[in-house]
Amino acid sequence: MKTHYPSKGKAFPLQIVLLVPFLIQIFAAVSLVGYLSFKNGERAVNDLAEKFIDRTTEVVDEHLKSYLSIPQSLNQINADAIHSGILDVRDRQTLGKYFWDQMQAYDLTYIGIGLTTGEGLGAARYDGKTITIDDWTAKLPNNTFTYATDNQGNRTQVNARWTWNNFSESWYTQPIAAGKPIWGKIVTANLPTGPYISASASRPIYDSQNRLLGMIATDIHLLKLRDFLRSLNISQSGEVFLLERDGTLIASSVTEKPFVLVNQQIRRLKAIDSSDPMIQNIARHLQTFNGFKSITQDTDIKLEVQGKRHFVDVLPWRDKYGLDWLVVVSVPEDTFMAQINANTRTTIALCFGALVIASVMGVFTSHWIVRPILRLNWASKAMASGNLDQQVETSIIQELNTLSNSFNQMAGQLHESFTALEKNKEELEDRVEERTTELKNALGELQRTQSQVIQSEKMSSLGQLVAGVAHEINNPVNFIHGNLVHVQEYTQDLLAFVQLYQQYNPNPAAEIQTLAEDIDLEFLQEDLLKMLSSMKVGTDRIRQIVLSLRNFSRIDEAEFKRVDIHEGIDSTLMILQHRLKAKPEQPEIEVIKDYGNVPLVECYAGQLNQVFMNILVNAIDALEENNAKRTYKEIEENPSQIKIRTSVVNSTWLEIAIADNGVGISPELQQRIFDPFFTTKPVGKGTGMGMSISYQIVTEKHGGKLECFSTPGKGTEFIIQIPLQLKVHGVV
């Protein structure tokens, strides 16, 4: 049989098919090599840049830790010396020389104290070189004297006199208010010796009796941080700068100063207002990055500034005394990429040369391979025309010889293979259909089992909760109920005593008469006993509710035992009382009990209570659905009722019938009432598992029967039958 396959598109010569993909592969390989070479170089640059930036950040971090720890440590030493009495804050000459010596030992700007009396003293290096001593009294104005010192720290002459008030300065008020060591707000001043921008480390000081003397402070000049940052070697265009959390510059490695003079007053510079484009662009980016305060961890970003990419690292820097700064390190990508770009250009040139050579070789190779394949193609066309007697000539290529032999064998086996394939296909379809049916049945059974387990767990949890609540309420209620009898007796005795007192003393003192009128003694004597009686009725009611809860849960009893089945029904009705009682839109649902003389029944009491609950809830739902269609008067004329009847059948079976006069169930729905997941309630108001689980509890757990009889429009009746004596091991 000849089969003709129409052409689906334009055909290309085999030589073209072999050559073009080969050239494309070569070109793709060359491009990939060049790209990977560039990317590897770029990745290496990124790694190197990250390591370089991390190293720079570590250097800055270590310097800040070292440099900024000195003021706080020195304050601790001085505060301890004052507390132990080694330093006397009243000996101003000795204290001034002591601070002068410390200024000689440390690269600081100021060390001083401010006392609660308003007095103070400090050693300063305002110009960065010469140490002077400031000494001030509490009497304003012109209360401060600045003394020049010799090389021993002795005061030589007064250089200046000016006004200073401790109580109006933040470096004094902040540590006093905090009651602990802190860093104060950065202070600026345009002094005759030059700009003064300092951060003050301060702490309260106390005498040996822990009485507050004032505070001690040590200042560092922030322009020294600028000198340190400028000393870092981070490439020609790299930058390092420090920011406060509000974006104000602290110091930077650029020539620009972190402040400007406005009317001879120092105004600190915001990073976003910096004239340096790198600092300005980084600050703007960080502001769009949810602001400076949102940066809580080391953050790496890449920015393009003036057409050049930069690597930027932002590190939050904090200490335990309240400093919260940002350390920003920026390095341009060109610092690392110059040699990489040159190497990439060389790689691309070499790859292009390899592409030309490979293309020439590909032309000759494809021609050599195509000739034997064309012979195989001619033989295939002949076979397609029905001529299976074809022999393909051999070639010097071993793989093509093997292909020719396989091709010659293929014709004989083709028909046999198609026949076997068709037969296997039919068998496979039958097996797939059979297995699909089995899986559907297994899935349905799994869903039912899962829902039953979930419902059982819910009821078990509900039983434990109800039992726990009943147990917790029972003890205090019994205590109150037991003591109410004694309280009533004591009250009667007291009232009798009051009446006897009034009989023999009809004219008591004026104060007693006034109090008797204020408290309305006659009404109190009449109402108190009534109140105690009402309380006793209330505690009786609570005890009945607790007993009903415990009977319903059965959590404190054996799972299988002899029980009074009426207690379980009454307990369930007590729990559902809130749904049975009258409401503004409908009268009370009447419950008519027709209990027979039933002995104790061996059963799983808690599970039977679950069955009663499911059936009674469905009955109440049916009655409420029916009442929603009637007026209040119509409901009163034909009230909603639930009838419960118990009896013994054939001396061996217990029968429980629960009937309502609700809307009823149609015959079609009655056949499915016990099916899993079947419900007539709206979505969200029923799972369809209540009656299915109830049926399982009655039939499988107790070996009984559960039947439903209903007439649409007249009501529904469920009849439960279980044996009076249940053999546990005989029931599945």
C-alpha positions as CSV (number, residue, x, y, z in Angstrom):
1,M,0.0,0.0,0.0
2,K,1.4,3.4,-1.0
3,T,0.9,6.3,1.3
4,H,1.7,9.9,0.1
5,Y,2.5,12.5,2.6
6,P,1.9,16.1,1.4
7,S,4.7,18.6,1.9
8,K,4.0,21.0,4.9
9,G,6.6,23.7,3.9
10,K,9.5,24.6,1.8
11,A,12.3,22.0,1.8
12,F,16.0,22.8,2.0
13,P,19.0,21.0,0.7
14,L,20.8,18.7,3.2
15,Q,24.1,20.6,2.7
16,I,22.4,23.8,3.7
17,V,20.7,22.1,6.7
18,L,24.1,20.7,7.8
19,L,26.1,23.8,7.2
20,V,23.8,26.6,8.5
21,P,23.2,25.0,12.0
22,F,26.9,24.3,12.2
23,L,27.8,27.9,11.4
24,I,25.1,29.1,13.8
25,Q,26.5,26.8,16.5
26,I,30.0,28.1,15.9
27,F,28.8,31.7,16.0
28,A,26.7,31.0,19.2
29,A,29.7,29.3,20.8
30,V,32.0,32.2,19.9
31,S,29.4,34.7,21.2
32,L,28.9,32.6,24.3
33,V,32.6,32.4,25.0
34,G,32.9,36.1,24.5
35,Y,29.9,36.8,26.7
36,L,31.0,34.4,29.4
37,S,34.5,35.8,29.3
38,F,33.0,39.3,29.8
39,K,30.6,38.1,32.5
40,N,33.3,36.2,34.3
41,G,35.5,39.3,34.3
42,E,32.6,41.4,35.5
43,R,31.8,38.8,38.2
44,A,35.4,38.9,39.3
45,V,35.3,42.7,39.3
46,N,32.1,42.6,41.4
47,D,33.8,40.1,43.9
48,L,36.9,42.2,44.0
49,A,34.9,45.4,44.4
50,E,32.9,43.9,47.2
51,K,36.0,42.7,49.0
52,F,37.7,46.0,48.5
53,I,34.6,47.9,49.8
54,D,34.2,45.5,52.7
55,R,37.8,46.0,53.6
56,T,37.5,49.8,53.5
57,T,34.3,49.5,55.6
58,E,36.1,47.4,58.1
59,V,38.9,49.9,58.4
60,V,36.4,52.7,58.9
61,D,34.5,50.6,61.4
62,E,37.6,49.7,63.4
63,H,38.7,53.3,63.5
64,L,35.3,54.6,64.7
65,K,35.2,51.9,67.4
66,S,38.7,52.8,68.5
67,Y,38.4,56.6,68.3
68,L,34.9,56.9,69.6
69,S,35.4,54.6,72.5
70,I,38.1,56.9,74.1
71,P,35.7,59.6,75.3
72,Q,33.3,57.2,77.0
73,S,36.1,55.2,78.6
74,L,37.8,58.4,79.8
75,N,34.5,59.6,81.2
76,Q,34.1,56.3,83.1
77,I,37.6,56.6,84.6
78,N,37.1,60.2,85.7
79,A,33.6,59.5,87.1
80,D,34.9,56.6,89.1
81,A,37.8,58.8,90.4
82,I,35.3,61.4,91.5
83,H,32.9,58.9,93.1
84,S,35.8,57.3,95.0
85,G,37.1,60.7,96.2
86,I,40.4,60.5,94.3
87,L,39.3,63.7,92.4
88,D,37.8,66.6,94.3
89,V,35.5,68.7,92.1
90,R,36.0,71.6,94.6
91,D,39.8,71.6,94.1
92,R,39.7,73.5,90.8
93,Q,43.4,74.0,90.4
94,T,44.2,70.3,90.7
95,L,41.2,69.3,88.6
96,G,42.3,71.7,85.8
97,K,45.9,70.2,85.7
98,Y,44.4,66.7,85.8
99,F,42.3,67.5,82.7
100,W,45.3,69.2,81.1
101,D,47.3,66.0,81.5
102,Q,44.6,63.9,79.9
103,M,44.4,66.3,76.9
104,Q,48.2,65.9,76.5
105,A,47.7,62.1,76.4
106,Y,44.7,61.9,74.1
107,D,43.8,63.5,70.8
108,L,40.6,65.2,72.2
109,T,39.0,68.6,71.8
110,Y,37.6,69.1,75.3
111,I,37.3,67.5,78.8
112,G,35.2,69.1,81.5
113,I,32.6,69.0,84.1
114,G,29.4,70.9,84.8
115,L,28.1,70.9,88.4
116,T,24.6,71.2,89.7
117,T,25.6,74.4,91.4
118,G,26.1,76.1,88.0
119,E,29.9,76.0,88.3
120,G,32.2,74.1,86.0
121,L,35.7,73.6,84.7
122,G,37.3,72.1,81.6
123,A,40.5,71.8,79.4
124,A,40.1,72.6,75.7
125,R,42.0,72.5,72.5
126,Y,39.9,74.8,70.4
127,D,42.5,75.4,67.6
128,G,43.6,71.8,67.6
129,K,47.0,72.6,69.1
130,T,47.0,74.8,72.1
131,I,45.5,73.6,75.4
132,T,43.6,76.2,77.5
133,I,41.6,75.9,80.7
134,D,38.0,77.2,81.1
135,D,36.8,78.0,84.6
136,W,33.4,79.4,85.3
137,T,31.2,80.3,88.3
138,A,27.5,80.2,88.7
139,K,27.1,84.0,88.8
140,L,26.1,85.4,85.3
141,P,27.1,87.2,83.1
142,N,30.8,87.1,82.1
143,N,31.3,84.2,84.5
144,T,33.7,82.2,82.4
145,F,37.5,82.7,82.3
146,T,39.7,81.1,79.6
147,Y,43.3,80.7,80.8
148,A,46.5,80.1,78.8
149,T,48.7,77.4,80.2
150,D,52.4,76.6,80.3
151,N,54.1,73.3,79.5
152,Q,53.2,72.0,83.0
153,G,49.5,72.8,82.9
154,N,49.7,75.9,85.1
155,R,47.5,78.8,84.4
156,T,49.4,81.8,83.1
157,Q,47.0,84.5,82.0
158,V,43.4,85.2,81.1
159,N,42.8,85.0,77.3
160,A,39.1,85.7,77.3
161,R,36.1,86.2,79.4
162,W,32.6,85.2,78.3
163,T,29.2,84.0,79.6
164,W,28.3,80.3,80.1
165,N,25.3,78.7,81.6
166,N,25.2,74.9,82.3
167,F,21.5,74.7,82.6
168,S,20.8,75.9,79.1
169,E,23.2,73.6,77.3
170,S,22.2,70.2,75.8
171,W,25.6,68.6,76.7
172,Y,24.6,69.2,80.4
173,T,20.8,68.6,80.4
174,Q,20.8,65.5,78.1
175,P,23.0,63.2,80.3
176,I,21.3,64.5,83.5
177,A,17.9,63.7,82.1
178,A,19.0,60.3,80.8
179,G,20.7,59.4,84.0
180,K,23.3,57.3,82.0
181,P,26.3,57.7,79.7
182,I,25.2,59.1,76.2
183,W,26.4,60.9,73.2
184,G,25.0,64.4,73.1
185,K,23.8,66.3,70.1
186,I,26.6,67.5,67.7
187,V,27.6,71.1,68.6
188,T,28.8,73.7,66.2
189,A,30.4,77.1,66.8
190,N,32.4,79.6,64.7
191,L,35.2,80.4,67.1
192,P,38.0,82.9,66.5
193,T,40.3,79.9,66.2
194,G,38.2,78.3,63.5
195,P,35.1,76.2,62.9
196,Y,34.3,74.0,65.9
197,I,32.1,70.9,65.2
198,S,32.2,68.3,68.0
199,A,30.4,65.3,69.4
200,S,30.2,65.2,73.1
201,A,30.3,62.0,75.2
202,S,28.8,62.8,78.6
203,R,27.6,61.0,81.7
204,P,26.3,62.0,85.2
205,I,28.8,62.1,88.1
206,Y,28.1,61.2,91.8
207,D,29.9,61.6,95.1
208,S,30.7,58.7,97.4
209,Q,27.1,58.9,98.9
210,N,25.7,58.6,95.3
211,R,24.5,62.2,95.3
212,L,24.4,63.9,91.9
213,L,27.2,66.3,91.4
214,G,26.6,67.2,87.8
215,M,28.0,65.7,84.6
216,I,31.3,65.1,82.9
217,A,31.8,65.4,79.2
218,T,34.6,64.7,76.6
219,D,34.4,66.2,73.1
220,I,36.0,65.0,69.9
221,H,36.4,67.3,66.9
222,L,34.5,65.7,63.9
223,L,36.8,67.4,61.4
224,K,39.5,64.9,62.6
225,L,37.2,62.1,61.2
226,R,37.4,64.0,57.9
227,D,41.2,63.9,58.0
228,F,41.1,60.2,58.6
229,L,38.7,59.5,55.7
230,R,40.8,61.5,53.4
231,S,43.9,59.4,54.4
232,L,42.2,56.2,53.1
233,N,43.4,55.0,49.7
234,I,40.3,53.8,47.9
235,S,41.2,54.6,44.3
236,Q,41.3,58.0,42.6
237,S,37.5,58.4,42.3
238,G,36.4,56.5,45.4
239,E,34.7,58.2,48.3
240,V,33.8,57.5,51.9
241,F,31.5,59.6,54.0
242,L,29.5,59.5,57.3
243,L,25.9,60.5,57.7
244,E,23.5,61.0,60.6
245,R,20.1,59.3,60.3
246,D,18.5,62.6,59.2
247,G,20.9,62.8,56.2
248,T,23.3,65.4,57.7
249,L,27.0,65.0,56.7
250,I,29.4,64.2,59.5
251,A,32.6,63.8,57.6
252,S,33.7,62.8,54.1
253,S,36.9,62.0,52.1
254,V,36.3,64.7,49.5
255,T,37.7,68.2,49.7
256,E,34.3,69.7,50.3
257,K,33.7,70.6,54.0
258,P,30.6,69.2,55.8
259,F,29.4,72.7,56.6
260,V,28.8,76.2,55.2
261,L,29.0,79.6,56.8
262,V,25.8,81.6,56.8
263,N,26.1,85.1,58.3
264,Q,29.3,83.9,60.1
265,Q,27.3,81.0,61.6
266,I,28.1,77.4,60.9
267,R,25.3,75.5,59.2
268,R,25.9,71.7,58.8
269,L,25.4,70.4,55.3
270,K,22.8,67.9,54.2
271,A,24.1,65.2,52.0
272,I,21.4,65.8,49.4
273,D,22.7,69.5,49.2
274,S,26.3,68.5,48.8
275,S,28.1,69.9,45.7
276,D,29.8,66.6,45.2
277,P,27.7,64.7,42.6
278,M,28.5,61.2,44.1
279,I,27.4,62.2,47.7
280,Q,24.3,64.0,46.3
281,N,23.2,61.0,44.1
282,I,23.7,58.4,46.8
283,A,21.7,60.6,49.3
284,R,18.9,60.9,46.8
285,H,18.9,57.2,46.1
286,L,18.8,56.4,49.9
287,Q,15.9,58.8,50.3
288,T,13.9,57.0,47.6
289,F,14.9,53.8,49.4
290,N,12.4,54.5,52.2
291,G,14.7,57.1,53.8
292,F,17.9,56.9,55.8
293,K,16.3,55.5,58.9
294,S,15.0,52.4,57.1
295,I,18.6,51.1,56.6
296,T,19.1,48.5,59.4
297,Q,21.7,46.2,57.8
298,D,24.7,46.3,55.5
299,T,23.3,47.2,52.0
300,D,25.0,47.0,48.6
301,I,23.7,49.1,45.7
302,K,24.9,50.1,42.3
303,L,24.4,53.6,41.0
304,E,25.1,55.4,37.7
305,V,26.5,58.9,38.2
306,Q,27.5,61.0,35.2
307,G,27.4,58.0,32.9
308,K,29.6,55.8,35.1
309,R,28.6,52.9,37.3
310,H,29.6,52.9,41.0
311,F,29.6,50.2,43.7
312,V,28.1,51.6,46.9
313,D,28.1,50.0,50.3
314,V,25.9,51.5,53.2
315,L,26.7,50.2,56.7
316,P,24.7,51.2,59.8
317,W,27.2,52.1,62.6
318,R,25.9,52.1,66.2
319,D,27.3,52.0,69.7
320,K,25.7,51.3,73.1
321,Y,25.8,55.0,74.0
322,G,23.3,56.2,71.4
323,L,25.4,56.9,68.2
324,D,23.5,55.8,65.1
325,W,25.4,56.8,61.9
326,L,25.7,55.5,58.3
327,V,29.0,54.6,56.8
328,V,28.9,55.0,53.0
329,V,31.7,53.7,50.7
330,S,31.6,54.3,46.9
331,V,34.1,52.9,44.3
332,P,33.7,53.5,40.5
333,E,33.5,50.4,38.3
334,D,36.1,51.8,35.9
335,T,38.8,51.3,38.6
336,F,38.5,47.6,38.0
337,M,37.0,47.2,34.5
338,A,39.7,48.9,32.3
339,Q,41.9,45.8,31.9
340,I,38.8,43.5,31.7
341,N,37.5,45.5,28.7
342,A,40.8,45.2,26.9
343,N,40.9,41.4,27.5
344,T,37.3,41.1,26.3
345,R,38.2,42.9,23.0
346,T,41.1,40.5,22.4
347,T,38.9,37.5,23.1
348,I,36.2,38.7,20.6
349,A,38.9,39.1,17.9
350,L,40.2,35.6,18.4
351,C,36.7,34.2,18.5
352,F,35.9,35.9,15.1
353,G,39.0,34.4,13.5
354,A,38.0,30.9,14.8
355,L,34.5,31.4,13.3
356,V,35.9,32.1,9.8
357,I,38.2,29.0,9.9
358,A,35.4,26.8,11.2
359,S,33.0,28.0,8.5
360,V,35.4,27.0,5.7
361,M,36.0,23.6,7.2
362,G,32.3,23.1,7.6
363,V,31.6,23.6,3.9
364,F,34.0,20.8,2.9
365,T,32.8,18.5,5.7
366,S,29.1,18.9,4.9
367,H,29.7,18.0,1.2
368,W,31.6,14.8,2.2
369,I,28.7,13.7,4.5
370,V,25.8,14.6,2.2
371,R,26.7,12.3,-0.7
372,P,26.0,8.9,1.0
373,I,22.9,10.4,2.7
374,L,21.5,11.4,-0.7
375,R,21.8,7.8,-1.8
376,L,19.9,6.7,1.3
377,N,17.3,9.4,0.5
378,W,16.7,8.0,-3.0
379,A,16.2,4.5,-1.7
380,S,13.7,5.8,0.9
381,K,11.7,7.5,-1.8
382,A,11.6,4.2,-3.7
383,M,10.3,2.4,-0.7
384,A,7.7,5.0,-0.1
385,S,6.5,4.4,-3.7
386,G,6.1,0.7,-2.8
387,N,9.4,-0.7,-4.1
388,L,10.9,-2.4,-1.0
389,D,13.7,-4.1,-2.9
390,Q,16.3,-1.5,-2.4
391,Q,20.0,-1.8,-1.5
392,V,22.0,1.2,-0.4
393,E,25.6,1.5,-1.5
394,T,28.3,1.5,1.2
395,S,30.5,4.4,2.1
396,I,33.6,5.0,4.0
397,I,31.5,6.3,7.0
398,Q,30.8,3.4,9.4
399,E,27.7,4.9,10.9
400,L,26.1,5.4,7.5
401,N,26.7,1.7,6.7
402,T,24.9,0.7,9.9
403,L,22.1,3.1,9.0
404,S,21.7,1.4,5.6
405,N,21.5,-2.1,7.1
406,S,18.9,-0.9,9.6
407,F,16.9,0.7,6.8
408,N,16.8,-2.5,4.8
409,Q,15.5,-4.4,7.8
410,M,12.9,-1.8,8.7
411,A,10.6,-2.5,5.8
412,G,10.1,-6.2,6.8
413,Q,9.4,-5.4,10.4
414,L,7.2,-2.3,9.9
415,H,3.9,-4.1,9.3
416,E,4.4,-6.5,12.2
417,S,5.3,-3.6,14.5
418,F,2.2,-1.6,13.7
419,T,-0.1,-4.7,14.2
420,A,1.4,-5.4,17.7
421,L,1.2,-1.7,18.6
422,E,-2.5,-1.5,17.8
423,K,-3.2,-4.6,19.9
424,N,-1.2,-3.2,22.9
425,K,-3.1,0.1,22.6
426,E,-6.5,-1.6,23.0
427,E,-5.3,-3.6,26.0
428,L,-3.8,-0.4,27.6
429,E,-7.0,1.5,27.2
430,D,-8.9,-1.3,29.0
431,R,-6.5,-1.3,31.8
432,V,-6.5,2.5,32.2
433,E,-10.3,2.6,32.3
434,E,-10.3,-0.2,35.0
435,R,-7.7,1.5,37.1
436,T,-9.5,4.9,36.7
437,T,-12.6,3.4,38.2
438,E,-10.7,1.9,41.1
439,L,-9.0,5.3,41.8
440,K,-12.4,7.1,41.8
441,N,-13.8,4.6,44.3
442,A,-10.7,4.9,46.5
443,L,-10.8,8.7,46.4
444,G,-14.5,8.8,47.4
445,E,-13.8,6.4,50.3
446,L,-10.7,8.5,51.3
447,Q,-12.8,11.7,51.4
448,R,-15.5,10.1,53.5
449,T,-13.0,8.7,55.9
450,Q,-11.2,12.0,56.2
451,S,-14.4,13.9,56.9
452,Q,-15.5,11.4,59.5
453,V,-12.1,11.7,61.2
454,I,-12.4,15.5,61.2
455,Q,-15.9,15.4,62.6
456,S,-14.9,12.9,65.3
457,E,-12.0,15.1,66.3
458,K,-14.3,18.2,66.5
459,M,-16.8,16.4,68.7
460,S,-14.0,15.0,70.9
461,S,-12.5,18.5,71.3
462,L,-16.0,19.9,72.0
463,G,-16.6,17.2,74.6
464,Q,-13.3,18.0,76.4
465,L,-14.1,21.7,76.3
466,V,-17.6,21.2,77.6
467,A,-16.4,18.9,80.4
468,G,-13.6,21.3,81.3
469,V,-16.0,24.3,81.5
470,A,-18.5,22.3,83.5
471,H,-15.8,21.1,86.0
472,E,-14.5,24.6,86.4
473,I,-18.0,26.1,87.0
474,N,-19.1,23.2,89.3
475,N,-16.7,23.8,92.2
476,P,-17.4,27.6,92.8
477,V,-21.2,27.1,92.2
478,N,-21.3,24.3,94.7
479,F,-19.4,26.4,97.2
480,I,-21.8,29.4,96.7
481,H,-24.9,27.1,96.8
482,G,-23.8,25.3,100.0
483,N,-23.0,28.6,101.8
484,L,-26.3,30.3,100.7
485,V,-28.2,28.1,103.3
486,H,-25.9,29.3,106.1
487,V,-26.1,32.9,104.8
488,Q,-29.9,32.7,104.8
489,E,-29.9,31.3,108.4
490,Y,-27.5,34.0,109.6
491,T,-29.5,36.7,107.9
492,Q,-32.8,35.5,109.5
493,D,-31.0,35.5,112.9
494,L,-29.7,39.0,112.3
495,L,-33.1,40.3,111.2
496,A,-34.7,38.7,114.2
497,F,-32.1,40.4,116.4
498,V,-32.9,43.7,114.8
499,Q,-36.6,43.3,115.3
500,L,-36.1,42.3,119.0
501,Y,-33.9,45.3,119.4
502,Q,-36.6,47.6,117.9
503,Q,-39.2,46.0,120.2
504,Y,-37.3,46.8,123.4
505,N,-35.8,50.0,122.2
506,P,-38.5,51.8,120.1
507,N,-36.7,55.2,120.4
508,P,-33.1,54.6,119.5
509,A,-30.5,57.4,119.1
510,A,-30.9,60.0,116.4
511,E,-27.9,58.6,114.4
512,I,-29.4,55.1,114.4
513,Q,-32.8,56.5,113.2
514,T,-31.1,58.5,110.4
515,L,-29.1,55.5,109.2
516,A,-32.2,53.3,109.3
517,E,-34.0,55.9,107.0
518,D,-31.0,56.2,104.7
519,I,-30.7,52.4,104.1
520,D,-34.6,52.0,104.1
521,L,-34.4,49.3,106.9
522,E,-38.0,48.1,106.5
523,F,-37.5,47.4,102.8
524,L,-34.2,45.8,103.4
525,Q,-35.7,43.4,105.9
526,E,-38.4,42.4,103.4
527,D,-36.2,42.2,100.3
528,L,-33.1,40.6,101.7
529,L,-34.7,37.2,102.3
530,K,-36.3,37.4,98.8
531,M,-32.9,38.2,97.3
532,L,-31.3,35.2,99.0
533,S,-34.1,32.9,97.8
534,S,-33.6,34.2,94.2
535,M,-29.9,33.6,94.5
536,K,-30.6,30.0,95.6
537,V,-32.9,29.5,92.6
538,G,-30.1,30.8,90.4
539,T,-27.4,28.5,91.8
540,D,-29.8,25.6,91.4
541,R,-30.3,26.5,87.8
542,I,-26.5,26.7,87.2
543,R,-26.0,23.3,88.8
544,Q,-28.6,21.8,86.5
545,I,-26.8,23.3,83.5
546,V,-23.4,22.0,84.7
547,L,-24.9,18.6,85.2
548,S,-26.4,18.7,81.7
549,L,-23.0,19.7,80.2
550,R,-21.2,16.9,82.0
551,N,-23.9,14.3,81.0
552,F,-23.6,15.5,77.4
553,S,-19.8,15.3,77.2
554,R,-19.4,12.1,79.2
555,I,-15.7,13.0,79.1
556,D,-15.1,11.9,82.8
557,E,-16.7,8.5,82.3
558,A,-15.7,5.3,80.5
559,E,-16.4,5.4,76.8
560,F,-18.6,2.3,76.9
561,K,-20.9,1.8,79.9
562,R,-24.4,1.4,81.2
563,V,-26.2,4.8,81.2
564,D,-29.7,6.3,81.5
565,I,-30.5,7.3,77.9
566,H,-32.9,10.0,79.1
567,E,-30.1,11.9,80.8
568,G,-28.3,12.1,77.5
569,I,-31.4,13.4,75.7
570,D,-32.2,15.9,78.4
571,S,-28.6,17.1,78.5
572,T,-28.7,17.7,74.7
573,L,-32.0,19.6,75.0
574,M,-30.4,21.8,77.8
575,I,-27.5,22.7,75.5
576,L,-29.9,23.5,72.7
577,Q,-32.2,25.5,75.0
578,H,-31.1,28.8,73.5
579,R,-32.5,27.7,70.1
580,L,-35.7,26.4,71.6
581,K,-36.8,29.3,73.7
582,A,-39.0,32.1,72.4
583,K,-37.6,34.9,70.3
584,P,-39.1,38.2,69.2
585,E,-39.8,36.8,65.7
586,Q,-41.2,33.4,66.8
587,P,-42.7,31.7,69.9
588,E,-41.0,28.9,71.9
589,I,-40.5,25.6,70.2
590,E,-42.4,23.0,72.3
591,V,-40.6,19.8,73.3
592,I,-43.0,17.0,74.1
593,K,-41.3,14.1,76.0
594,D,-43.0,10.6,76.0
595,Y,-40.4,8.6,78.0
596,G,-41.1,5.0,78.5
597,N,-39.9,2.7,81.3
598,V,-36.4,2.1,79.9
599,P,-33.6,0.3,81.8
600,L,-30.0,1.4,81.7
601,V,-28.5,0.8,78.3
602,E,-25.0,-0.4,77.4
603,C,-23.7,2.0,74.8
604,Y,-21.1,4.6,73.8
605,A,-22.9,7.5,75.6
606,G,-20.9,10.3,74.2
607,Q,-21.3,9.2,70.6
608,L,-25.1,8.6,71.1
609,N,-25.3,12.2,72.4
610,Q,-23.7,13.3,69.2
611,V,-26.4,11.5,67.2
612,F,-29.2,13.2,69.4
613,M,-27.5,16.5,68.8
614,N,-27.3,16.1,65.0
615,I,-31.0,15.0,64.7
616,L,-32.3,17.7,67.1
617,V,-30.3,20.4,65.3
618,N,-31.7,19.3,62.0
619,A,-35.2,19.3,63.5
620,I,-34.8,22.9,64.8
621,D,-33.4,24.0,61.4
622,A,-36.5,22.5,59.7
623,L,-38.9,24.2,62.1
624,E,-37.1,27.6,61.8
625,E,-37.2,27.3,58.0
626,N,-41.0,26.6,58.2
627,N,-41.5,29.5,60.7
628,A,-39.8,31.9,58.4
629,K,-42.7,31.4,56.0
630,R,-45.4,32.1,58.6
631,T,-46.5,35.0,60.7
632,Y,-46.2,35.1,64.5
633,K,-50.0,34.5,64.8
634,E,-49.9,31.6,62.5
635,I,-47.1,30.0,64.5
636,E,-49.1,30.5,67.8
637,E,-52.1,28.8,66.2
638,N,-50.1,25.9,65.0
639,P,-47.0,25.8,67.2
640,S,-43.7,24.2,66.3
641,Q,-43.2,21.0,68.1
642,I,-40.5,18.3,68.7
643,K,-41.8,15.0,70.1
644,I,-39.4,12.6,71.7
645,R,-40.5,9.0,72.5
646,T,-38.6,6.2,74.1
647,S,-39.7,2.6,74.5
648,V,-38.4,-1.0,74.8
649,V,-39.1,-3.3,71.8
650,N,-39.1,-7.1,72.2
651,S,-37.4,-6.8,75.6
652,T,-34.0,-6.5,73.9
653,W,-34.1,-3.3,71.8
654,L,-34.3,0.3,72.8
655,E,-36.3,2.5,70.4
656,I,-35.9,6.3,70.3
657,A,-38.2,8.4,68.0
658,I,-37.6,12.1,67.4
659,A,-40.3,13.8,65.3
660,D,-40.9,17.4,64.2
661,N,-43.8,19.1,62.4
662,G,-41.5,21.1,60.1
663,V,-41.3,21.3,56.3
664,G,-40.5,17.6,55.8
665,I,-38.3,15.9,53.3
666,S,-39.1,14.8,49.7
667,P,-38.9,11.1,48.8
668,E,-36.0,11.7,46.5
669,L,-34.0,13.4,49.3
670,Q,-34.9,10.7,51.8
671,Q,-33.0,8.2,49.8
672,R,-29.8,10.3,50.1
673,I,-30.2,11.6,53.6
674,F,-27.5,9.3,55.1
675,D,-25.0,9.8,52.1
676,P,-21.7,11.4,53.0
677,F,-21.4,15.1,51.9
678,F,-25.1,15.4,51.1
679,T,-26.9,18.4,52.5
680,T,-29.8,20.6,51.7
681,K,-28.5,23.5,53.7
682,P,-27.0,26.6,52.1
683,V,-23.2,26.8,51.6
684,G,-21.4,27.4,54.9
685,K,-24.2,26.1,57.1
686,G,-23.7,22.3,56.7
687,T,-21.0,19.9,55.8
688,G,-23.2,16.9,54.8
689,M,-21.4,14.7,57.3
690,G,-23.7,14.9,60.4
691,M,-26.3,12.4,59.4
692,S,-23.7,10.1,57.7
693,I,-21.7,9.9,60.9
694,S,-24.8,9.4,63.0
695,Y,-25.8,6.5,60.8
696,Q,-22.4,5.0,61.2
697,I,-22.5,5.4,65.0
698,V,-25.9,3.7,65.2
699,T,-25.4,0.9,62.7
700,E,-21.7,0.1,62.9
701,K,-20.8,1.1,66.4
702,H,-23.9,-0.2,68.1
703,G,-25.2,-2.7,65.7
704,G,-28.6,-0.9,65.5
705,K,-30.8,0.8,62.9
706,L,-31.5,4.4,62.0
707,E,-34.5,5.2,59.8
708,C,-36.1,8.3,58.4
709,F,-39.8,8.8,57.7
710,S,-41.1,12.0,56.3
711,T,-44.1,13.6,54.6
712,P,-43.4,16.9,52.8
713,G,-45.3,19.7,54.5
714,K,-46.1,17.7,57.6
715,G,-42.8,16.8,59.3
716,T,-40.1,14.2,59.7
717,E,-39.4,11.4,62.2
718,F,-36.1,9.6,62.9
719,I,-36.3,6.2,64.6
720,I,-33.2,4.9,66.4
721,Q,-33.1,1.2,67.5
722,I,-30.1,-0.2,69.4
723,P,-29.7,-3.4,71.5
724,L,-30.0,-2.9,75.3
725,Q,-26.9,-5.0,75.8
726,L,-24.1,-4.4,73.3
727,K,-21.3,-6.9,72.8
728,V,-18.4,-4.5,72.1
729,H,-16.1,-7.0,70.4
730,G,-18.8,-8.3,68.3
731,V,-19.6,-5.0,66.6
732,V,-17.4,-3.7,63.7
